[in-house]
């Protein structure tokens, strides 16, 4: 039989049995002229597209025969679609090399066998082909592919590559429920799929643009709605890919690539310098914007967004680091190299973004809410917290607080963040020290407290119950943010501190209860002022001659904060594990005995290797160090999770008497 006749039979036949007829031999003497793509392949009415669809059954829920039959129904539909698409390519590209065309025919013979095996087995399990909804996604995605090269990129290197994962995962799942017959079918399919991917890779290498890198060339060929994100299943398997001849670099790139598989992505924007921009940036200050810091920290947005979303990152991310995160159980988002929305628009030209999620939404949130003075006016104590817009007012406020008995006074720029843009005074300030702060606008003058504990309440003012949780964070002796405590957040506190948080004192509510109430007031005030979205309230416990006191409103941030990232990271801890999530500078690394971030990472890899716990379909962090940003490329700040069985274990893992003391951080 001529290849053309065989392809026409498979594509146009309206009976399933006709699509499954395999000719004894094929020739390719009359390939004919290219055909126009039909809207739909020929099929019996029972196998038509577009009816109600059901969710793909999970690999861990296959105890019942019906559930196992439904899995095979999905696989059978995929095989039927692949068979029809291969026939379509033979008819659309009759001038393709004969060797390539014969390879497609060999693949079609495999698809026929797979389809027959699936139909027979699922019938024995009580499910008939066509009784469930049939997706036309594969057909829609590949029917108009512009060339054989595009087809092998979409079919062999994307859909069939993903099938390597599905066959392995579900083969093991069927074995786990003692369905050896189905498992053996999937074993055969897996071996055939390895050959199919190998066939596609060979032609891809022969035809692709040699001026591009291997994965870059592949990514350029895969067309919407396909992306490289569809080239993998839920559990990524390296072995079958290696056997198919894919290079380690290509495998790593596939592992770490993420993009929306359907819905338009929400693009996260790391405008960590929002307060700087609101302060206004004359020419000389604009050049000192924290570009390197933003580039270091931008990848942290991966932990708070959905896997179908995208993130703007100022610099490319190293593949090895991303692969390490995936292996540790993290779902990555699509990373778009750029600094503004135009980069996202260009990268997502084929699937326009659903919108933008800025770290700080300065376009919508009233600017006044970002100013420290707003919280000071609404929730501060007037006798100990002053506003000043001139040097004379600043000097007066500092003098009043010093005379009142406060040993040290802090002057904060109203528009500032993360412990920056402030000075500390044990005596009246000099004009030149205050001038840079006043250049940003008015300042807040307040006593510098003997702080014991820093707490942050995460809020979302869009919600009826806006409180999302109370986090414990770490600061150094000058209030600079150093990280968060995760897991048992309040463990290890002295008895007096713990009691102040939870026990009633002098007829007053316990500090945590008072903080919760104040958080509701802050959320209501933010909402009334027009802020709808994430926010946080910073509070502190501090020492006085009369005992511990709570300052419930130190700062209010009408934006995302590192507390949201910490809360997201905490979900990856194994049960009962605790962790320190640290933000370390180059100076901190040297204090800990390391010459650089890279040297620190190498040291921890030897002394505190990451230990994982896998349960069902989840991977959790049990013990060890995981860098949450890349130590090889970070310049100013690197972030890492130190996971232990408790906080003392995590602290000791760093090889110093106390990480808090070593960093000059608050140690209650």
N, C-alpha and C positions, 0 to 999 in steps of 0.2 A: 504494500500500500504506500502511496505517496505521502510524505509528511504533511503536505497541504490537506489531503483528503482526511487524514487522521485528525488534524487540528480542527477542520470544519465539523467533523463528526462530534468531537468533544465539545466544541463551543456552541453549536447550534442544536444538538440533540435535545429533545424534550422528554426523553425517558432516561432515568438514571442508569439503567442497565446498558443503554447504548453508549453512554459516556465511559463505561467501564470496560468496553471491548478493547482488547489489546491485539493489534495486528501481529502476525507471525514474523514479519520483517517489514522494514520501511525503506523507501528510497527518497531521494531529494532531487529528482531530475527536472521536475516542473514546479518550482516554488510559486509561480504565478505573480500577480500584481498585488500591491498592498491593499488591504481592505480598510474601509472606514469602521471605526469602533462602534459596535452596536450599543444601544442604551443598556441592555441587559443580556446576559447569556441565555440560551435556550434552557428551559427547565420545566418540569411538571408543575402544575399549579400548587401542589402541596409543598414545594420547595422554593416558593417565591420569597422575595425580600419584603421587609417592611412591616412584618407583624410584631406583636408585643414581644419584647426581649426580657430576659431574666439575667440576674447577676451571675457572673462566672463563679461556679462553686469553689469554695476555698479548699486547698489541699489537705487541710486538717479536719475536714468535715465530710468524710467519705464513708462513714460506717454503713449507710443504707445503700441498697442496690440502685435505687432511683437516683441518688446523688451521684453515684459513680457513672451511671448511664448518661446523666446530664453533662458531665465533664466530657465524655466521648462525643456527645452531640456537638459541643463547641468545636472539638478537634476535627470532627468529620466535616463540619461546615468549612473550616479553614482549608482542609485538604481539597474539597470540591472547588472552592474559590481559586486555590493555587492551580489546580488542574485546568480550569477554564482560562485563567490568566496566562498560563504558559501557552495554551493553544492560541490565545489572542496575539501574543507576541510573535509566534511563528507566522501568523497571517498578516500582521501589520508590518513586519520587517523581513520580507522574503529574501532580501539581498544580504542579510547577515551571513557571516561565514558558516559554511556547511557544518564544520566541526562544532561550532557553538549551537547550531540548530539541533544537531544530533544529541548534544548534551542535554538540551531541553527536553527532547523526546524521552531520553533515559530517565530524566527526572519525572516526567509525566507517568511513565510506567510505575515508578515508585509511589507516586501519589495515588494511582489507581489501587495499588495493593493496600496502601494505608487506609484509604476510604472504605474499601471492601471489608477490611478487618474491623474497622471501627463500627460500621453498620451492623455487621454480624454480632459483634460482642455486645454492643449497647442494646440490641434487640433481645439478647439473652438476659440482660439486666432490666428489661421492661420498658425501654425507651425506643421509639421509632424515629427515624430521621424525618424531620419536618414537623414534629409535634410541638417543638419549641420554636421560638422566634429565630430567624436566620439573619444575621448581620450582613450588610453589603459593604462593610468598611474596606476590606481588602480590594474589592472590585473598584470602588470609588477612588481609592488612593492610587491605584496603579493602571487603570484601564487606558488613560491618556498619556502614559509615560512617553517622553519624546524620543527615546533611543534605547537600543539594547543595553548600553552602558548604564543609563538611568534605571533600567529595569533590574539589572543585577544588583545595583546599589539598594534599590527599594525592596526587592524580593529576597535575594540571597543574603545580603549583608545586613538586612534589617529584620524582616519578618521571620526568615528561616534562622537567622542567628538567635532571635528571641526564643524560637522553638527549642533550641538546645537547652535553655533553662527550664522551659515548661516540661519537656520530656523527662528531664532528670528529676525535677521536683515532684512531678505527679507520679512518675514511675516508683519513686521511693514511697510516696503516699499510698499507692495501691498495694505495695508490698507490706506496708505497716498495717493494713486492714486485711491481710492475707488473701488478696486478690491477685494471685500469681499469674493468672491467665492474662489479665489486662496489663499487668506490669511487663510481661514478656512482649506484648505488642508494642508498648512504648519504648522498650529497649531496642527493638528492631527499627522503629521510626527514628530514634535518636541516632543510630549508626548511619541511616540513610541521610538524615539532615546534615550530619557532619560532612558527608560527601557533597551534598548540595551547596553548602556554604563554601567548601573548597573549590567547587566548580565556579561559583560566582566570583570568588576572590581572584582566581586565575585570570578571568576575563576582565575584571576590574583593573588588575595590575597591567594588563596588556593595553587597555584602552584609556586609562585615566590620564589626566593632565600631569606630566612629570614635573612641571614647575611647582606644583603644590605638594605639601606633605601628605602622607597617606590618609590620615584621618581628615585633614582639611579638604582633600579632594573628595572623599566620601561624603562629608557633610554638605559640600557644595552641590552634590548630585541628588541628595535626598530631598524630595519636594513635599511641601505641605499637602495633606495633613500628616505625612510621616515626618519624623525627626529621628536622630540617633537614639533618643530616649526610648523609642519603641523597639530597639534592637536587643532588649534584655527583658527577662522576666522578673519575678519578685525575688528570686534567689539567684544571684549571679554565679555562674560556673565557669572557671577558667579552663579546666581540663578539656572539655569538648572544643572550645575555641582554639586552643593550642593544637589539637589534633586536626582541626580544619585548616591549619596553616596561617591563622591570623597572628600577626606579630604582637609581642608584648606591649609595645607602645600603642598599637591599635586597640588591644584588649583593655589597657588602662584607660584610654580615652573614652571607650564605650562605657566602662564602669562608672566613670566620673561625670559623664555628660548627663545633663538633666534639662528638660524643657517640658512645657505644657503638652499634654497628650490630647487635649480637647478644648477646654475652656480658654478664653483669652487670658494671658497671664497678668497678674498685678505686679507692677515693677516697684521694687523697694529702692529708695534713694537715700544714701548715707550722708545727709547734710548735717553732720555732727557740729559744724561751725555755724549753726543757725543764729546763736546769740551774737557771734562775732559780726555776722552780716547785718543783723538788726542794729548793732551798735554803730553801723556806718563804718566804712573802711577807706579813709584817705589813702592816697597812693602808697605812702611808705608803710602803712599797716597792712594793706592788701597783699603786699609781697611777703608778709610774714604769716599768712594764713596757714593753718596746720595741715598742709597738703599730705605730708608723709604720714602724719597721724591718722588722717582719714583713710588713706590707702591701707595702713596697717589694720584698721578696725572694721573697714567696710564688710569683709567676709562674715563678720559676726551676725549679720542680718540673715544668713542662711538658717540660723537656728530658730528664728521666730516666724519665718514665712513658710508657705506651703510648697511642696515639691513641684507644683505646677506653676509657681511664680518665678519671677526673675529678679536679679539684683544687679545694680550698677556697681562695678568695682573699678577703681582707678588703675589698677595694674593687673596683668594676667596672673592667674593662680597656678601654682606648681602642681603638676599631675600627681606626683607621688604623695603629696600632702592630702589632696582630695581623695585619693584612693584609700589612704589610711583612715580618713573619716568615714567613708562608705563601709569599710570593713569593720569599723567600730559601731555600726548600726545607724548612722545618720543618713537621712535623706537630703540630698543636695538640691538646690534650686538651680535654674539656668543662670550662669554668670555672664554678664555683658560688660566688656571692658569699655569704660567711658566715664565721664564725669557729669554729664547732663542728659536731659531727656532726649535730645537729638540722637544720641548714641543708641538709646533704646528704640526709638522710632525706626532707625535704619536697620538694626538687628532683627526687629520684629515686623518687618515690612509685610510679610505674608500672613501675619496674625496680629493685628494691632492690639496693643495692650488694653486691658480692661480699665486701667487707671494707674495712678502712682501713689505709693504709700511712703511718704517722707518721714524720716526720723523725727523731724519737726515740721509740722504743716504750717509754715509761716504765711501761706497764701490765704488760709482760712481762719486760723486762730488769731485773735486780736493781739497785736504786738505787746500791749501793756502786760499781758499775762506772763510773758517770758522774763519780765523785769522782776528782780528780787524785791523791789519795793512794793509790788502788789501784795505779796504774801505778808510782808512786814506791816503794811497798812491794815490789811484785813484781819490778820491773825496774830500779829506781834504784840509785845508789851511795850507801850510807849515810853516807859521810864528807863528801859535798858536797850532799846533799839531805835536808832534815829535815821532819818533820811538827810542827805546833804547834797547840794548841787554846786557848792562853791568850796574853795579851800577853807574859808573862814568858818563855814558851817561844819565842815568835817573836823577841823581842829577843835571847835567848841564841843562837839559830840564826844571826841576822844577824851578831852580833858574832864568832862563831866563824869564819864565812866571810870576814869582812873582815880579821880577824887572820891568816887563812891566806893572805892575799895577793890575794884577789879584789877588784877595784876597785869592783864594783857587784853588788848582790844584789837578786833579785826575790822578792817575797812574793805568792803566788797563792792566791786563794780556791779551795778544793777543788772546789767546784761553780761553774764558770765556763766560758766559751767565747769563741772568736774574739778572744783577747787582752784581754778585759775583766776587771774586778774583780781588779786587781793593782797593786802599788806597787813603786817601785825605790828602793833605799837605797844611798847612798855613805857613810852614817853610821848609827848606831843609830836606829831609827824612833821616832816619837812615838806615844803611845797612841791619839790621835785619828785618826791615819792608818791604824792597823791595825784599829780597832774596826769599821768597816763590813765589812771582810773576815771578821773573826771572827763577825760577826752572821750570816753565811751558813754557818758551820760551821768546821771546822778548815782550816788553810792549809798550803801547801807552801812551804818556804824553800830557795832554791837559787841558785847563782851565775848572774849574767847574762853569757852567753857573747858573744864576738866572733864572731857567726855569719857564715858565708860562703854557705851554701846551705841552703834548707829543702826537705825531701822528705817526701812522704806516701805510704804504702803503703795502697792500698784493699783491703779484705778483705770476704769474705762467709763467715761461719763455718758456713753451711749446706752449703757446697760441700766436696767431697773435697780439691780444690786451692783453698784459700781466698784466695790472692793474686790480685787482679784487675789489678794494675798499679801502677807507681810513678810518681807525679806530682811535678812541681816546682812549688812555690807561692812566692808573694811575700809578704813581711811588711815593715812599716815598722821604723823604728829601735826601736820599743817592742813589737815582736812582734805588732802588729795585722795581721790578714789583709788583703791588698790584691789578691790575684788569683792566677792560674796562668799558666804558660808552656805553650803547646800546640804540637803538631807536633814539631819537632826540639827536644825539651824540654831537652836538656843541651848544646845548641849555644852557642857564644860563651863557654864557661867558660875561665878561664886554664888553662894546661897543667898546673900543679901540682894544681889542683882536679880536673881531668879524670883525671889520673893516680891521685890518691888514691881516686877512685871505682872505677877499673877495674884497678889494678895492685896486686899483692901487696906488702905493706910489713912489713919486719922479721919475716918468717915468718908474718904474719897474713893472713887472707883479705882481698881487696879490700873496700872499704867497702860497695859495693852488694851483694856476695855475703853479707857479714855482716848487712846490713840484711834481706835476704831471709830468712835463717835466723831472725833475731829476730822477723820478722813471723809466721813459722810458729809460734813459741813463743807469741806474743801471741794469735794466733787460737786455738790450743789452750787457752790459759788462759781466754779469753773463753767458749769453748764449754763448758769444764768448770764455769764459774760460772753457766751458764744463759743466755748470750746467743746467740741464733740469728738471724743477719741481717747487714746491712751494718755495717761498722766501719772505722776507719782508724787507722793508726799514724803519728804525726808524728815525724820525725827531723831532725837538723841536722848540718851540717858546720861546725866552728868552728876559729878560730885559737888556737894556744897558742904559747908561746915555742919549743917543740920541733917545731912544724909543725902540720899540719891533723889534727884528730881528729873522730871520729864519735860523736855522742850518738844511739844507735839508738832510744831511747824517751824522747822529750820529753813526749809526751802520747798517750793512747789514748782514742779517742772511740767508744763502742759505739752508733753511730747513723750515719745518712747524714751526709756532709760536703760542702762545696763541691767537693771533689775528684771526687766522683761526677758532679756537674753538669759540671765541666770536661771529664771524660773523655767524656761524652755530646756535648758541644759539639765536641770535637776531631774526631769522626766526620764533621762537616759541612765540614771544611777540604778544599780541593782538594789533589790529590797534590803533595807537596813544599812546600806552604805552611806557614808557622808563624804563631803568633798570641800576643798577650798578651790574656788575659781579665782585665779590671780591675774592681775594685769601688772606686768613687770617691765620696768625700763632697763636700759642698758646698765645704768648705775646699780639697779637692784640685782641684776644678774651677777655683777662683780662682787656685790656684798655677799651673795650666796656662794662665791668661790668659783665663778665661771667667767671666762674671758669674753664670751659672746653668747648670743641666743643660740647659735648653732652648737657651740660647745656644751651649753646647758642641755640641749635636747639629746645630744649624744651621750652625755653622762646619765641622764634619766633613763634612756633606753637600756643602759646596762644595769642601773641600780633599782629602777622602779618600772619595769616593763609593764605595759598595759595588759590586764587580765580581763577577759570578757566572759559573760555568762549568757548562753543561748538557751532560750526556752520558747518552745513552739516557734512562732515566726519572728520573735523579737531578740535583739542582741542588747545586753545591758553591760554597763561598766561596773566591774566588781572591785578592781584595785589597780593602782598604778597611775602613771602620768599620761595625759592626752593633751597635746597642744591643739587648742581650738583656733588659733591662727598660726600661720606658717613661720617657724623659727628661722628658716633659711632666707626668707625674703623680708621679714619685718625689720624696720629700721629704728623706730622709736619705742614701740610698745609691742610685747608679745603676750598672748593670753594662753593659759593652760589650766586644765582640771587636774587636781591632785586628789585621787579617790582612795579612800581607806575604809577599813571596817568601822572606824569612828574618826572623829576629828583629831584626836591625839595621834592615831596611826597615820593619818594624812600629813599632819604637821611633822612628825618624825621622819617621814619618807623623804623630806627635802634635805636631810643631812645637816641641819643646823639645830641648835637648842630650841628655837621657836621661830617659825616663819614670821609671826607677828612682831616679835621683838627685833628680828633681823631687818625688817623693812621699816621699823619705826612706826608700825601700825598700832592702833588702839588695842590693848590687851586687857580685858576686864579682870 
